[in-house]
Amino acid sequence: MAAEFLIVAAYDPRFNVPFTSGGGFSNYFPRPAYQEAAVTKYLTYISEDYAGLYNASGRGIPDIAAQSQNFSTIWNGTVLPVDGTSAATPLAAAIFVLVNDALIAAGKPPMGFLNVSNSISVVRPAQLTLV
């Protein structure tokens, strides 16, 4: 028997936007302690119009974000546009691999589990030398 999941997309018809966000709050996993401060602050900013439409105690997802609209990929020699998680996830993973590679090449340890790191900041290309 296949598992059944409720598909929920964040979409607001008041805005003429042809895509939806994959972010939100999990209905299956509780919010981890390392998200508590950021999510609590975020929840104070959103409108009460959305109360009851999300699981306010669930894990906030995604933990990271990357370019994901009209993202060009090459498949079998053909340029194809992709959107959403199919674009953002491999991009983010590739960036982390390159950063870890640069760290290891410099004799430093890799980044490790990023979600609980208190030292994550924006890394600009000029700050890294990748070989």
C-alpha positions as CSV (number, residue, x, y, z in Angstrom):
1,M,0.0,0.0,0.0
2,A,1.5,3.3,-1.0
3,A,1.8,6.1,1.5
4,E,-0.6,9.0,1.1
5,F,0.4,12.5,1.7
6,L,-1.6,15.7,1.7
7,I,-0.1,18.1,-0.8
8,V,-0.1,21.7,0.4
9,A,1.4,24.6,-1.6
10,A,1.8,28.1,-0.4
11,Y,-0.2,30.1,-2.9
12,D,-2.0,33.4,-2.6
13,P,-4.2,34.3,-5.5
14,R,-4.1,38.0,-4.7
15,F,-0.7,38.1,-6.4
16,N,-0.4,37.3,-10.1
17,V,2.5,34.9,-9.7
18,P,2.7,31.7,-11.8
19,F,4.5,29.6,-9.2
20,T,4.2,28.6,-5.6
21,S,6.6,28.3,-2.7
22,G,7.8,25.0,-1.4
23,G,8.4,26.5,2.0
24,G,6.2,26.4,5.0
25,F,5.9,24.3,8.1
26,S,5.9,20.5,8.4
27,N,2.9,18.6,9.5
28,Y,5.0,15.6,10.4
29,F,8.2,16.9,12.1
30,P,8.2,19.2,15.2
31,R,10.3,22.4,15.1
32,P,13.9,21.7,16.2
33,A,15.4,23.8,19.0
34,Y,17.8,25.5,16.6
35,Q,14.9,27.0,14.6
36,E,13.0,28.3,17.7
37,A,14.2,31.9,17.8
38,A,14.0,32.5,14.0
39,V,10.6,30.9,13.6
40,T,9.1,32.6,16.6
41,K,10.3,36.0,15.3
42,Y,8.9,35.2,11.8
43,L,5.5,34.2,13.2
44,T,5.2,37.7,14.8
45,Y,5.4,39.3,11.4
46,I,2.8,37.3,9.4
47,S,-0.8,38.3,9.2
48,E,-3.5,36.7,11.3
49,D,-5.3,36.1,8.0
50,Y,-3.1,33.0,7.7
51,A,-3.8,31.6,11.2
52,G,-4.9,27.9,11.0
53,L,-3.5,27.5,7.5
54,Y,-0.1,26.1,8.7
55,N,1.3,24.1,11.6
56,A,2.9,26.8,13.7
57,S,4.7,24.2,15.8
58,G,6.1,22.3,12.9
59,R,9.6,22.4,11.5
60,G,10.2,25.4,9.2
61,I,11.1,24.4,5.7
62,P,13.2,25.0,3.7
63,D,16.2,25.8,6.0
64,I,18.0,27.3,3.1
65,A,17.0,28.8,-0.2
66,A,18.6,29.4,-3.6
67,Q,17.7,30.6,-7.1
68,S,14.8,28.5,-8.3
69,Q,12.8,30.3,-11.0
70,N,13.6,29.9,-14.7
71,F,16.9,28.2,-13.8
72,S,18.7,26.9,-16.9
73,T,19.9,23.3,-16.9
74,I,21.4,21.1,-19.6
75,W,19.9,17.7,-20.2
76,N,21.2,15.5,-23.0
77,G,22.8,18.6,-24.7
78,T,19.5,20.6,-24.6
79,V,19.0,23.7,-22.4
80,L,15.9,23.2,-20.3
81,P,14.4,25.6,-17.8
82,V,13.5,24.2,-14.4
83,D,11.8,25.7,-11.3
84,G,11.4,25.1,-7.6
85,T,13.2,22.5,-5.5
86,S,14.5,20.7,-8.6
87,A,16.6,23.8,-9.3
88,A,17.4,25.1,-5.8
89,T,18.5,21.8,-4.1
90,P,21.2,20.8,-6.6
91,L,22.5,24.4,-6.7
92,A,22.8,24.6,-2.9
93,A,24.4,21.2,-2.7
94,A,26.9,22.1,-5.4
95,I,27.8,25.3,-3.6
96,F,28.4,23.4,-0.3
97,V,30.5,20.9,-2.1
98,L,32.7,23.6,-3.5
99,V,33.0,25.4,-0.2
100,N,33.9,22.1,1.6
101,D,36.4,21.3,-1.1
102,A,38.1,24.7,-0.6
103,L,38.1,24.2,3.1
104,I,39.7,20.7,2.9
105,A,42.2,21.9,0.4
106,A,43.2,24.7,2.8
107,G,43.7,22.1,5.6
108,K,40.5,23.0,7.4
109,P,37.6,20.8,8.4
110,P,34.4,20.7,6.3
111,M,31.4,22.7,7.4
112,G,29.5,19.7,8.8
113,F,25.8,19.9,9.8
114,L,24.9,23.4,8.8
115,N,21.5,23.8,10.5
116,V,22.9,24.2,14.0
117,S,25.9,26.3,13.1
118,N,25.9,29.7,14.7
119,S,28.6,30.9,12.3
120,I,26.8,30.6,9.0
121,S,27.0,33.8,7.0
122,V,26.8,34.9,3.4
123,V,29.9,33.9,1.5
124,R,30.7,36.1,-1.5
125,P,32.7,34.6,-4.4
126,A,35.6,37.0,-3.8
127,Q,36.0,35.5,-0.3
128,L,36.7,32.0,-1.7
129,T,39.4,30.8,-3.9
130,L,38.3,27.5,-5.5
131,V,40.9,25.4,-7.3
